[in-house]
Amino acid sequence: MVGRLKNTSVALSSTDLTTIYTCPVKFTAIIREIFLTNVDGSAAVDATLKYTDTSASATFSLISTKSIAADDYLRIEDAKIILEAGDILKAQAGAANDLEVTVFVEEFLRPQG
């Protein structure tokens, strides 16, 4: 099965839990890599990363209030987080306008049948 590669980025402008990526209908997605980047030049920021399994109506923590130093980043390589259609990856920052999240995803069309 051949996948399609894509990336998505979100600058977190609030401290609310924010959707970064939602797996499309008829697809399964593998989150390959995640960058959480602190764009504040003088202060650390806390980062939280969660995913919602919509089939189970549950949200789970992947990273909880991880401190990222000023002008630094956290790279999660070889993440291999599997999301099914409708599942959601979310992030939250401890301070508004301090955190950017970039996700590299491979999506696979699920055969019908």
Biopython code that builds the backbone (N, CA, C, O; Angstrom):
import numpy as np
from Bio.PDB.StructureBuilder import StructureBuilder

atoms = [
    (1, "MET", "N", (0.843, -1.166, 0.000)),
    (1, "MET", "CA", (0.000, 0.000, 0.000)),
    (1, "MET", "C", (0.893, 1.236, 0.000)),
    (1, "MET", "O", (1.802, 1.349, 0.823)),
    (2, "VAL", "N", (0.639, 2.147, -0.907)),
    (2, "VAL", "CA", (1.436, 3.364, -1.030)),
    (2, "VAL", "C", (0.774, 4.476, -0.233)),
    (2, "VAL", "O", (-0.431, 4.698, -0.354)),
    (3, "GLY", "N", (1.555, 5.175, 0.582)),
    (3, "GLY", "CA", (1.039, 6.267, 1.388)),
    (3, "GLY", "C", (1.331, 7.603, 0.750)),
    (3, "GLY", "O", (2.182, 7.718, -0.132)),
    (4, "ARG", "N", (0.617, 8.606, 1.203)),
    (4, "ARG", "CA", (0.903, 9.980, 0.773)),
    (4, "ARG", "C", (1.462, 10.729, 1.969)),
    (4, "ARG", "O", (0.941, 10.638, 3.080)),
    (5, "LEU", "N", (2.532, 11.470, 1.720)),
    (5, "LEU", "CA", (3.211, 12.205, 2.779)),
    (5, "LEU", "C", (2.672, 13.622, 2.845)),
    (5, "LEU", "O", (2.385, 14.240, 1.820)),
    (6, "LYS", "N", (2.539, 14.127, 4.059)),
    (6, "LYS", "CA", (2.140, 15.511, 4.223)),
    (6, "LYS", "C", (2.679, 16.027, 5.541)),
    (6, "LYS", "O", (3.056, 15.252, 6.420)),
    (7, "ASN", "N", (2.709, 17.324, 5.668)),
    (7, "ASN", "CA", (3.085, 17.928, 6.941)),
    (7, "ASN", "C", (2.075, 19.021, 7.262)),
    (7, "ASN", "O", (1.450, 19.606, 6.377)),
    (8, "THR", "N", (1.942, 19.267, 8.529)),
    (8, "THR", "CA", (1.054, 20.320, 8.989)),
    (8, "THR", "C", (1.711, 21.026, 10.167)),
    (8, "THR", "O", (2.362, 20.393, 10.998)),
    (9, "SER", "N", (1.536, 22.324, 10.230)),
    (9, "SER", "CA", (2.119, 23.122, 11.304)),
    (9, "SER", "C", (1.071, 24.054, 11.884)),
    (9, "SER", "O", (0.211, 24.571, 11.171)),
    (10, "VAL", "N", (1.160, 24.258, 13.198)),
    (10, "VAL", "CA", (0.249, 25.169, 13.885)),
    (10, "VAL", "C", (1.051, 25.973, 14.893)),
    (10, "VAL", "O", (1.820, 25.417, 15.677)),
    (11, "ALA", "N", (0.864, 27.299, 14.866)),
    (11, "ALA", "CA", (1.415, 28.178, 15.897)),
    (11, "ALA", "C", (0.327, 28.327, 16.957)),
    (11, "ALA", "O", (-0.773, 28.795, 16.661)),
    (12, "LEU", "N", (0.630, 27.935, 18.175)),
    (12, "LEU", "CA", (-0.382, 27.960, 19.237)),
    (12, "LEU", "C", (-0.525, 29.383, 19.785)),
    (12, "LEU", "O", (0.352, 29.877, 20.493)),
    (13, "SER", "N", (-1.628, 30.023, 19.451)),
    (13, "SER", "CA", (-1.848, 31.421, 19.827)),
    (13, "SER", "C", (-2.577, 31.570, 21.159)),
    (13, "SER", "O", (-2.844, 32.686, 21.603)),
    (14, "SER", "N", (-2.897, 30.450, 21.793)),
    (14, "SER", "CA", (-3.545, 30.480, 23.107)),
    (14, "SER", "C", (-3.000, 29.330, 23.947)),
    (14, "SER", "O", (-2.125, 28.585, 23.504)),
    (15, "THR", "N", (-3.520, 29.195, 25.148)),
    (15, "THR", "CA", (-3.120, 28.084, 26.006)),
    (15, "THR", "C", (-4.169, 26.965, 25.985)),
    (15, "THR", "O", (-4.127, 26.055, 26.812)),
    (16, "ASP", "N", (-5.099, 27.038, 25.045)),
    (16, "ASP", "CA", (-6.120, 26.001, 24.901)),
    (16, "ASP", "C", (-5.542, 24.768, 24.215)),
    (16, "ASP", "O", (-4.591, 24.871, 23.440)),
    (17, "LEU", "N", (-6.114, 23.610, 24.499)),
    (17, "LEU", "CA", (-5.767, 22.392, 23.779)),
    (17, "LEU", "C", (-6.236, 22.578, 22.340)),
    (17, "LEU", "O", (-7.421, 22.808, 22.099)),
    (18, "THR", "N", (-5.307, 22.479, 21.377)),
    (18, "THR", "CA", (-5.564, 22.858, 19.987)),
    (18, "THR", "C", (-5.337, 21.680, 19.055)),
    (18, "THR", "O", (-4.355, 20.951, 19.192)),
    (19, "THR", "N", (-6.245, 21.499, 18.109)),
    (19, "THR", "CA", (-6.098, 20.433, 17.122)),
    (19, "THR", "C", (-4.940, 20.743, 16.186)),
    (19, "THR", "O", (-4.859, 21.832, 15.619)),
    (20, "ILE", "N", (-4.043, 19.769, 16.029)),
    (20, "ILE", "CA", (-2.906, 19.890, 15.116)),
    (20, "ILE", "C", (-3.193, 19.118, 13.832)),
    (20, "ILE", "O", (-2.889, 19.592, 12.737)),
    (21, "TYR", "N", (-3.775, 17.934, 13.966)),
    (21, "TYR", "CA", (-4.029, 17.077, 12.803)),
    (21, "TYR", "C", (-5.207, 16.162, 13.109)),
    (21, "TYR", "O", (-5.323, 15.619, 14.208)),
    (22, "THR", "N", (-6.077, 16.002, 12.115)),
    (22, "THR", "CA", (-7.182, 15.048, 12.201)),
    (22, "THR", "C", (-7.055, 14.082, 11.029)),
    (22, "THR", "O", (-6.945, 14.508, 9.880)),
    (23, "CYS", "N", (-7.069, 12.787, 11.315)),
    (23, "CYS", "CA", (-6.968, 11.775, 10.260)),
    (23, "CYS", "C", (-8.249, 11.809, 9.421)),
    (23, "CYS", "O", (-9.349, 11.726, 9.966)),
    (24, "PRO", "N", (-8.107, 11.931, 8.086)),
    (24, "PRO", "CA", (-9.289, 12.026, 7.223)),
    (24, "PRO", "C", (-10.095, 10.721, 7.148)),
    (24, "PRO", "O", (-9.593, 9.632, 7.427)),
    (25, "VAL", "N", (-11.338, 10.877, 6.769)),
    (25, "VAL", "CA", (-12.228, 9.732, 6.550)),
    (25, "VAL", "C", (-11.614, 8.828, 5.478)),
    (25, "VAL", "O", (-11.017, 9.319, 4.520)),
    (26, "LYS", "N", (-11.756, 7.536, 5.636)),
    (26, "LYS", "CA", (-11.268, 6.496, 4.726)),
    (26, "LYS", "C", (-9.744, 6.353, 4.724)),
    (26, "LYS", "O", (-9.182, 5.722, 3.829)),
    (27, "PHE", "N", (-9.074, 6.937, 5.725)),
    (27, "PHE", "CA", (-7.617, 6.852, 5.806)),
    (27, "PHE", "C", (-7.183, 6.331, 7.173)),
    (27, "PHE", "O", (-7.909, 6.439, 8.162)),
    (28, "THR", "N", (-5.987, 5.768, 7.200)),
    (28, "THR", "CA", (-5.229, 5.515, 8.415)),
    (28, "THR", "C", (-3.960, 6.339, 8.277)),
    (28, "THR", "O", (-3.391, 6.421, 7.188)),
    (29, "ALA", "N", (-3.509, 6.947, 9.363)),
    (29, "ALA", "CA", (-2.329, 7.809, 9.294)),
    (29, "ALA", "C", (-1.278, 7.337, 10.295)),
    (29, "ALA", "O", (-1.598, 6.837, 11.373)),
    (30, "ILE", "N", (-0.021, 7.509, 9.909)),
    (30, "ILE", "CA", (1.097, 7.266, 10.814)),
    (30, "ILE", "C", (1.816, 8.594, 11.009)),
    (30, "ILE", "O", (2.339, 9.177, 10.059)),
    (31, "ILE", "N", (1.835, 9.061, 12.248)),
    (31, "ILE", "CA", (2.614, 10.251, 12.580)),
    (31, "ILE", "C", (4.062, 9.797, 12.638)),
    (31, "ILE", "O", (4.436, 9.022, 13.519)),
    (32, "ARG", "N", (4.873, 10.269, 11.714)),
    (32, "ARG", "CA", (6.274, 9.835, 11.622)),
    (32, "ARG", "C", (7.204, 10.642, 12.516)),
    (32, "ARG", "O", (8.133, 10.096, 13.111)),
    (33, "GLU", "N", (6.949, 11.957, 12.610)),
    (33, "GLU", "CA", (7.871, 12.823, 13.351)),
    (33, "GLU", "C", (7.112, 14.067, 13.812)),
    (33, "GLU", "O", (6.198, 14.544, 13.140)),
    (34, "ILE", "N", (7.515, 14.577, 14.976)),
    (34, "ILE", "CA", (6.877, 15.767, 15.543)),
    (34, "ILE", "C", (7.967, 16.705, 16.047)),
    (34, "ILE", "O", (8.920, 16.275, 16.697)),
    (35, "PHE", "N", (7.815, 17.991, 15.739)),
    (35, "PHE", "CA", (8.669, 19.036, 16.300)),
    (35, "PHE", "C", (7.792, 19.953, 17.148)),
    (35, "PHE", "O", (6.769, 20.454, 16.681)),
    (36, "LEU", "N", (8.200, 20.166, 18.389)),
    (36, "LEU", "CA", (7.577, 21.156, 19.267)),
    (36, "LEU", "C", (8.641, 22.233, 19.469)),
    (36, "LEU", "O", (9.663, 21.980, 20.107)),
    (37, "THR", "N", (8.412, 23.421, 18.937)),
    (37, "THR", "CA", (9.429, 24.467, 18.901)),
    (37, "THR", "C", (9.024, 25.664, 19.746)),
    (37, "THR", "O", (7.959, 26.250, 19.546)),
    (38, "ASN", "N", (9.893, 26.022, 20.699)),
    (38, "ASN", "CA", (9.675, 27.215, 21.513)),
    (38, "ASN", "C", (10.236, 28.408, 20.751)),
    (38, "ASN", "O", (11.444, 28.502, 20.531)),
    (39, "VAL", "N", (9.350, 29.321, 20.347)),
    (39, "VAL", "CA", (9.773, 30.495, 19.575)),
    (39, "VAL", "C", (9.987, 31.719, 20.463)),
    (39, "VAL", "O", (10.268, 32.807, 19.960)),
    (40, "ASP", "N", (9.857, 31.548, 21.779)),
    (40, "ASP", "CA", (10.128, 32.635, 22.717)),
    (40, "ASP", "C", (11.633, 32.687, 22.960)),
    (40, "ASP", "O", (12.235, 31.675, 23.317)),
    (41, "GLY", "N", (12.232, 33.827, 22.775)),
    (41, "GLY", "CA", (13.674, 33.963, 22.908)),
    (41, "GLY", "C", (14.180, 34.094, 24.317)),
    (41, "GLY", "O", (15.392, 34.094, 24.535)),
    (42, "SER", "N", (13.273, 34.209, 25.306)),
    (42, "SER", "CA", (13.761, 34.459, 26.659)),
    (42, "SER", "C", (13.196, 33.544, 27.745)),
    (42, "SER", "O", (13.707, 33.538, 28.865)),
    (43, "ALA", "N", (12.155, 32.773, 27.436)),
    (43, "ALA", "CA", (11.552, 31.953, 28.495)),
    (43, "ALA", "C", (11.219, 30.551, 27.998)),
    (43, "ALA", "O", (10.885, 30.350, 26.830)),
    (44, "ALA", "N", (11.316, 29.597, 28.898)),
    (44, "ALA", "CA", (10.894, 28.230, 28.595)),
    (44, "ALA", "C", (9.376, 28.193, 28.481)),
    (44, "ALA", "O", (8.681, 29.067, 29.000)),
    (45, "VAL", "N", (8.872, 27.174, 27.796)),
    (45, "VAL", "CA", (7.426, 26.975, 27.692)),
    (45, "VAL", "C", (7.119, 25.498, 27.954)),
    (45, "VAL", "O", (7.876, 24.613, 27.555)),
    (46, "ASP", "N", (6.014, 25.254, 28.620)),
    (46, "ASP", "CA", (5.560, 23.889, 28.842)),
    (46, "ASP", "C", (4.718, 23.446, 27.649)),
    (46, "ASP", "O", (3.887, 24.204, 27.146)),
    (47, "ALA", "N", (4.942, 22.211, 27.202)),
    (47, "ALA", "CA", (4.213, 21.666, 26.061)),
    (47, "ALA", "C", (3.509, 20.377, 26.475)),
    (47, "ALA", "O", (4.062, 19.551, 27.201)),
    (48, "THR", "N", (2.284, 20.230, 25.998)),
    (48, "THR", "CA", (1.505, 19.016, 26.220)),
    (48, "THR", "C", (1.034, 18.514, 24.870)),
    (48, "THR", "O", (0.609, 19.299, 24.022)),
    (49, "LEU", "N", (1.107, 17.212, 24.669)),
    (49, "LEU", "CA", (0.696, 16.593, 23.407)),
    (49, "LEU", "C", (-0.240, 15.434, 23.743)),
    (49, "LEU", "O", (0.083, 14.585, 24.574)),
    (50, "LYS", "N", (-1.415, 15.409, 23.081)),
    (50, "LYS", "CA", (-2.416, 14.380, 23.341)),
    (50, "LYS", "C", (-2.987, 13.881, 22.025)),
    (50, "LYS", "O", (-2.860, 14.532, 20.989)),
    (51, "TYR", "N", (-3.618, 12.712, 22.085)),
    (51, "TYR", "CA", (-4.385, 12.267, 20.935)),
    (51, "TYR", "C", (-5.724, 11.754, 21.397)),
    (51, "TYR", "O", (-5.855, 11.191, 22.484)),
    (52, "THR", "N", (-6.731, 11.957, 20.544)),
    (52, "THR", "CA", (-8.078, 11.484, 20.821)),
    (52, "THR", "C", (-8.372, 10.301, 19.926)),
    (52, "THR", "O", (-8.288, 10.393, 18.702)),
    (53, "ASP", "N", (-8.720, 9.183, 20.553)),
    (53, "ASP", "CA", (-9.173, 7.989, 19.846)),
    (53, "ASP", "C", (-10.693, 8.106, 19.789)),
    (53, "ASP", "O", (-11.383, 7.803, 20.762)),
    (54, "THR", "N", (-11.208, 8.545, 18.647)),
    (54, "THR", "CA", (-12.639, 8.815, 18.557)),
    (54, "THR", "C", (-13.482, 7.549, 18.663)),
    (54, "THR", "O", (-14.626, 7.610, 19.115)),
    (55, "SER", "N", (-12.938, 6.401, 18.255)),
    (55, "SER", "CA", (-13.710, 5.157, 18.350)),
    (55, "SER", "C", (-13.903, 4.742, 19.810)),
    (55, "SER", "O", (-14.859, 4.035, 20.131)),
    (56, "ALA", "N", (-13.006, 5.174, 20.690)),
    (56, "ALA", "CA", (-13.105, 4.858, 22.114)),
    (56, "ALA", "C", (-13.621, 6.051, 22.927)),
    (56, "ALA", "O", (-13.803, 5.954, 24.141)),
    (57, "SER", "N", (-13.853, 7.178, 22.240)),
    (57, "SER", "CA", (-14.285, 8.418, 22.919)),
    (57, "SER", "C", (-13.366, 8.750, 24.091)),
    (57, "SER", "O", (-13.829, 9.086, 25.181)),
    (58, "ALA", "N", (-12.043, 8.652, 23.851)),
    (58, "ALA", "CA", (-11.065, 8.883, 24.915)),
    (58, "ALA", "C", (-9.876, 9.682, 24.392)),
    (58, "ALA", "O", (-9.478, 9.555, 23.234)),
    (59, "THR", "N", (-9.325, 10.500, 25.269)),
    (59, "THR", "CA", (-8.130, 11.278, 24.945)),
    (59, "THR", "C", (-6.999, 10.825, 25.856)),
    (59, "THR", "O", (-7.186, 10.635, 27.058)),
    (60, "PHE", "N", (-5.811, 10.653, 25.254)),
    (60, "PHE", "CA", (-4.654, 10.122, 25.973)),
    (60, "PHE", "C", (-3.474, 11.081, 25.856)),
    (60, "PHE", "O", (-3.295, 11.729, 24.824)),
    (61, "SER", "N", (-2.673, 11.171, 26.910)),
    (61, "SER", "CA", (-1.486, 12.032, 26.910)),
    (61, "SER", "C", (-0.293, 11.307, 26.313)),
    (61, "SER", "O", (-0.021, 10.153, 26.643)),
    (62, "LEU", "N", (0.409, 11.993, 25.436)),
    (62, "LEU", "CA", (1.683, 11.508, 24.905)),
    (62, "LEU", "C", (2.839, 12.197, 25.628)),
    (62, "LEU", "O", (3.837, 11.564, 25.970)),
    (63, "ILE", "N", (2.690, 13.503, 25.854)),
    (63, "ILE", "CA", (3.658, 14.309, 26.604)),
    (63, "ILE", "C", (2.847, 15.230, 27.503)),
    (63, "ILE", "O", (1.873, 15.835, 27.055)),
    (64, "SER", "N", (3.236, 15.340, 28.751)),
    (64, "SER", "CA", (2.487, 16.185, 29.673)),
    (64, "SER", "C", (3.393, 17.237, 30.293)),
    (64, "SER", "O", (4.351, 16.906, 30.993)),
    (65, "THR", "N", (3.093, 18.490, 30.037)),
    (65, "THR", "CA", (3.817, 19.659, 30.564)),
    (65, "THR", "C", (5.339, 19.495, 30.530)),
    (65, "THR", "O", (6.021, 19.686, 31.537)),
    (66, "LYS", "N", (5.844, 19.145, 29.373)),
    (66, "LYS", "CA", (7.293, 19.031, 29.141)),
    (66, "LYS", "C", (7.858, 20.428, 28.903)),
    (66, "LYS", "O", (7.402, 21.136, 28.006)),
    (67, "SER", "N", (8.829, 20.820, 29.687)),
    (67, "SER", "CA", (9.440, 22.140, 29.540)),
    (67, "SER", "C", (10.417, 22.145, 28.369)),
    (67, "SER", "O", (11.286, 21.280, 28.261)),
    (68, "ILE", "N", (10.256, 23.137, 27.497)),
    (68, "ILE", "CA", (11.168, 23.324, 26.361)),
    (68, "ILE", "C", (11.837, 24.684, 26.547)),
    (68, "ILE", "O", (11.159, 25.706, 26.650)),
    (69, "ALA", "N", (13.153, 24.692, 26.589)),
    (69, "ALA", "CA", (13.917, 25.917, 26.845)),
    (69, "ALA", "C", (13.673, 26.966, 25.756)),
    (69, "ALA", "O", (13.237, 26.644, 24.650)),
    (70, "ALA", "N", (13.961, 28.217, 26.091)),
    (70, "ALA", "CA", (13.830, 29.314, 25.138)),
    (70, "ALA", "C", (14.630, 29.023, 23.874)),
    (70, "ALA", "O", (15.766, 28.553, 23.941)),
    (71, "ASP", "N", (14.028, 29.306, 22.724)),
    (71, "ASP", "CA", (14.675, 29.102, 21.415)),
    (71, "ASP", "C", (15.174, 27.679, 21.205)),
    (71, "ASP", "O", (16.178, 27.472, 20.523)),
    (72, "ASP", "N", (14.496, 26.709, 21.772)),
    (72, "ASP", "CA", (14.882, 25.305, 21.632)),
    (72, "ASP", "C", (13.687, 24.520, 21.101)),
    (72, "ASP", "O", (12.611, 25.080, 20.893)),
    (73, "TYR", "N", (13.879, 23.246, 20.888)),
    (73, "TYR", "CA", (12.800, 22.408, 20.367)),
    (73, "TYR", "C", (12.903, 21.000, 20.959)),
    (73, "TYR", "O", (13.944, 20.580, 21.463)),
    (74, "LEU", "N", (11.782, 20.300, 20.875)),
    (74, "LEU", "CA", (11.729, 18.888, 21.215)),
    (74, "LEU", "C", (11.361, 18.166, 19.932)),
    (74, "LEU", "O", (10.334, 18.457, 19.318)),
    (75, "ARG", "N", (12.196, 17.231, 19.531)),
    (75, "ARG", "CA", (11.964, 16.451, 18.318)),
    (75, "ARG", "C", (11.609, 15.025, 18.717)),
    (75, "ARG", "O", (12.348, 14.362, 19.445)),
    (76, "ILE", "N", (10.478, 14.574, 18.232)),
    (76, "ILE", "CA", (10.061, 13.196, 18.461)),
    (76, "ILE", "C", (10.192, 12.491, 17.123)),
    (76, "ILE", "O", (9.301, 12.572, 16.278)),
    (77, "GLU", "N", (11.312, 11.796, 16.935)),
    (77, "GLU", "CA", (11.554, 11.115, 15.677)),
    (77, "GLU", "C", (11.123, 9.658, 15.796)),
    (77, "GLU", "O", (11.087, 9.094, 16.889)),
    (78, "ASP", "N", (10.803, 9.072, 14.675)),
    (78, "ASP", "CA", (10.322, 7.689, 14.653)),
    (78, "ASP", "C", (9.148, 7.492, 15.608)),
    (78, "ASP", "O", (9.087, 6.496, 16.330)),
    (79, "ALA", "N", (8.217, 8.443, 15.608)),
    (79, "ALA", "CA", (7.085, 8.414, 16.537)),
    (79, "ALA", "C", (6.175, 7.211, 16.289)),
    (79, "ALA", "O", (5.791, 6.514, 17.228)),
    (80, "LYS", "N", (5.834, 6.971, 15.035)),
    (80, "LYS", "CA", (4.977, 5.842, 14.644)),
    (80, "LYS", "C", (3.683, 5.784, 15.456)),
    (80, "LYS", "O", (3.313, 4.734, 15.981)),
    (81, "ILE", "N", (3.007, 6.919, 15.549)),
    (81, "ILE", "CA", (1.706, 6.999, 16.208)),
    (81, "ILE", "C", (0.644, 6.731, 15.153)),
    (81, "ILE", "O", (0.560, 7.455, 14.160)),
    (82, "ILE", "N", (-0.163, 5.703, 15.357)),
    (82, "ILE", "CA", (-1.171, 5.298, 14.379)),
    (82, "ILE", "C", (-2.498, 5.969, 14.726)),
    (82, "ILE", "O", (-2.993, 5.860, 15.847)),
    (83, "LEU", "N", (-3.055, 6.656, 13.750)),
    (83, "LEU", "CA", (-4.365, 7.270, 13.912)),
    (83, "LEU", "C", (-5.316, 6.697, 12.868)),
    (83, "LEU", "O", (-4.945, 6.516, 11.708)),
    (84, "GLU", "N", (-6.532, 6.419, 13.285)),
    (84, "GLU", "CA", (-7.571, 5.960, 12.371)),
    (84, "GLU", "C", (-8.459, 7.140, 12.011)),
    (84, "GLU", "O", (-8.366, 8.202, 12.627)),
    (85, "ALA", "N", (-9.314, 6.959, 11.022)),
    (85, "ALA", "CA", (-10.190, 8.033, 10.560)),
    (85, "ALA", "C", (-10.882, 8.719, 11.730)),
    (85, "ALA", "O", (-11.507, 8.068, 12.566)),
    (86, "GLY", "N", (-10.762, 10.041, 11.778)),
    (86, "GLY", "CA", (-11.396, 10.833, 12.821)),
    (86, "GLY", "C", (-10.567, 11.044, 14.066)),
    (86, "GLY", "O", (-10.898, 11.911, 14.874)),
    (87, "ASP", "N", (-9.490, 10.276, 14.256)),
    (87, "ASP", "CA", (-8.628, 10.465, 15.420)),
    (87, "ASP", "C", (-7.898, 11.806, 15.306)),
    (87, "ASP", "O", (-7.623, 12.281, 14.204)),
    (88, "ILE", "N", (-7.591, 12.404, 16.450)),
    (88, "ILE", "CA", (-7.087, 13.781, 16.468)),
    (88, "ILE", "C", (-5.821, 13.887, 17.314)),
    (88, "ILE", "O", (-5.768, 13.370, 18.430)),
    (89, "LEU", "N", (-4.804, 14.559, 16.779)),
    (89, "LEU", "CA", (-3.598, 14.909, 17.532)),
    (89, "LEU", "C", (-3.762, 16.355, 17.985)),
    (89, "LEU", "O", (-4.109, 17.226, 17.186)),
    (90, "LYS", "N", (-3.510, 16.612, 19.281)),
    (90, "LYS", "CA", (-3.721, 17.942, 19.852)),
    (90, "LYS", "C", (-2.494, 18.371, 20.646)),
    (90, "LYS", "O", (-1.739, 17.536, 21.145)),
    (91, "ALA", "N", (-2.306, 19.679, 20.755)),
    (91, "ALA", "CA", (-1.198, 20.219, 21.544)),
    (91, "ALA", "C", (-1.686, 21.396, 22.370)),
    (91, "ALA", "O", (-2.695, 22.033, 22.064)),
    (92, "GLN", "N", (-0.922, 21.661, 23.440)),
    (92, "GLN", "CA", (-1.249, 22.776, 24.323)),
    (92, "GLN", "C", (0.053, 23.397, 24.806)),
    (92, "GLN", "O", (1.017, 22.697, 25.114)),
    (93, "ALA", "N", (0.063, 24.717, 24.867)),
    (93, "ALA", "CA", (1.240, 25.445, 25.341)),
    (93, "ALA", "C", (0.940, 26.081, 26.689)),
    (93, "ALA", "O", (-0.199, 26.449, 26.977)),
    (94, "GLY", "N", (1.972, 26.205, 27.509)),
    (94, "GLY", "CA", (1.827, 26.860, 28.803)),
    (94, "GLY", "C", (1.722, 28.365, 28.691)),
    (94, "GLY", "O", (1.305, 29.029, 29.640)),
    (95, "ALA", "N", (2.096, 28.918, 27.535)),
    (95, "ALA", "CA", (2.004, 30.359, 27.294)),
    (95, "ALA", "C", (1.606, 30.589, 25.831)),
    (95, "ALA", "O", (2.100, 29.911, 24.931)),
    (96, "ALA", "N", (0.726, 31.532, 25.614)),
    (96, "ALA", "CA", (0.262, 31.830, 24.261)),
    (96, "ALA", "C", (1.396, 32.383, 23.404)),
    (96, "ALA", "O", (2.261, 33.111, 23.890)),
    (97, "ASN", "N", (1.377, 32.029, 22.131)),
    (97, "ASN", "CA", (2.318, 32.532, 21.119)),
    (97, "ASN", "C", (3.771, 32.110, 21.326)),
    (97, "ASN", "O", (4.677, 32.719, 20.758)),
    (98, "ASP", "N", (4.001, 31.076, 22.132)),
    (98, "ASP", "CA", (5.371, 30.625, 22.405)),
    (98, "ASP", "C", (5.723, 29.291, 21.753)),
    (98, "ASP", "O", (6.900, 28.942, 21.676)),
    (99, "LEU", "N", (4.723, 28.535, 21.279)),
    (99, "LEU", "CA", (4.988, 27.179, 20.812)),
    (99, "LEU", "C", (4.429, 26.966, 19.407)),
    (99, "LEU", "O", (3.287, 27.322, 19.114)),
    (100, "GLU", "N", (5.264, 26.377, 18.544)),
    (100, "GLU", "CA", (4.827, 25.949, 17.217)),
    (100, "GLU", "C", (5.001, 24.437, 17.133)),
    (100, "GLU", "O", (5.988, 23.884, 17.620)),
    (101, "VAL", "N", (4.028, 23.777, 16.510)),
    (101, "VAL", "CA", (4.041, 22.321, 16.398)),
    (101, "VAL", "C", (4.000, 21.950, 14.925)),
    (101, "VAL", "O", (3.134, 22.414, 14.184)),
    (102, "THR", "N", (4.939, 21.114, 14.506)),
    (102, "THR", "CA", (4.977, 20.612, 13.129)),
    (102, "THR", "C", (4.951, 19.094, 13.179)),
    (102, "THR", "O", (5.696, 18.461, 13.927)),
    (103, "VAL", "N", (4.068, 18.525, 12.356)),
    (103, "VAL", "CA", (3.863, 17.091, 12.332)),
    (103, "VAL", "C", (4.068, 16.582, 10.909)),
    (103, "VAL", "O", (3.539, 17.156, 9.957)),
    (104, "PHE", "N", (4.837, 15.505, 10.766)),
    (104, "PHE", "CA", (5.053, 14.859, 9.483)),
    (104, "PHE", "C", (4.279, 13.549, 9.493)),
    (104, "PHE", "O", (4.504, 12.693, 10.349)),
    (105, "VAL", "N", (3.362, 13.394, 8.535)),
    (105, "VAL", "CA", (2.378, 12.317, 8.547)),
    (105, "VAL", "C", (2.424, 11.552, 7.229)),
    (105, "VAL", "O", (2.660, 12.129, 6.168)),
    (106, "GLU", "N", (2.195, 10.255, 7.315)),
    (106, "GLU", "CA", (1.973, 9.442, 6.123)),
    (106, "GLU", "C", (0.552, 8.886, 6.212)),
    (106, "GLU", "O", (0.191, 8.221, 7.183)),
    (107, "GLU", "N", (-0.246, 9.172, 5.181)),
    (107, "GLU", "CA", (-1.641, 8.743, 5.156)),
    (107, "GLU", "C", (-1.816, 7.599, 4.164)),
    (107, "GLU", "O", (-1.229, 7.599, 3.082)),
    (108, "PHE", "N", (-2.640, 6.621, 4.557)),
    (108, "PHE", "CA", (-2.908, 5.453, 3.712)),
    (108, "PHE", "C", (-4.414, 5.326, 3.502)),
    (108, "PHE", "O", (-5.187, 5.294, 4.460)),
    (109, "LEU", "N", (-4.813, 5.255, 2.251)),
    (109, "LEU", "CA", (-6.214, 5.040, 1.914)),
    (109, "LEU", "C", (-6.589, 3.626, 2.297)),
    (109, "LEU", "O", (-5.908, 2.677, 1.911)),
    (110, "ARG", "N", (-7.664, 3.473, 3.050)),
    (110, "ARG", "CA", (-8.120, 2.144, 3.449)),
    (110, "ARG", "C", (-8.984, 1.562, 2.338)),
    (110, "ARG", "O", (-9.914, 2.221, 1.873)),
    (111, "PRO", "N", (-8.697, 0.359, 1.915)),
    (111, "PRO", "CA", (-9.502, -0.270, 0.871)),
    (111, "PRO", "C", (-10.926, -0.511, 1.369)),
    (111, "PRO", "O", (-11.148, -0.811, 2.542)),
    (112, "GLN", "N", (-11.871, -0.376, 0.463)),
    (112, "GLN", "CA", (-13.273, -0.617, 0.805)),
    (112, "GLN", "C", (-13.581, -2.105, 0.688)),
    (112, "GLN", "O", (-13.035, -2.805, -0.164)),
    (113, "GLY", "N", (-14.455, -2.563, 1.551)),
    (113, "GLY", "CA", (-14.828, -3.972, 1.423)),
    (113, "GLY", "C", (-15.190, -4.629, 2.684)),
    (113, "GLY", "O", (-15.520, -5.815, 2.690)),
]
sb = StructureBuilder()
sb.init_structure("model")
sb.init_model(0)
sb.init_chain("A")
sb.init_seg("    ")
for serial, (resi, resn, name, xyz) in enumerate(atoms, 1):
    if name == "N":
        sb.init_residue(resn, " ", resi, " ")
    sb.init_atom(name, np.array(xyz, "f"), 0.0, 1.0, " ", f" {name:<3s}", serial, name[0])
structure = sb.get_structure()
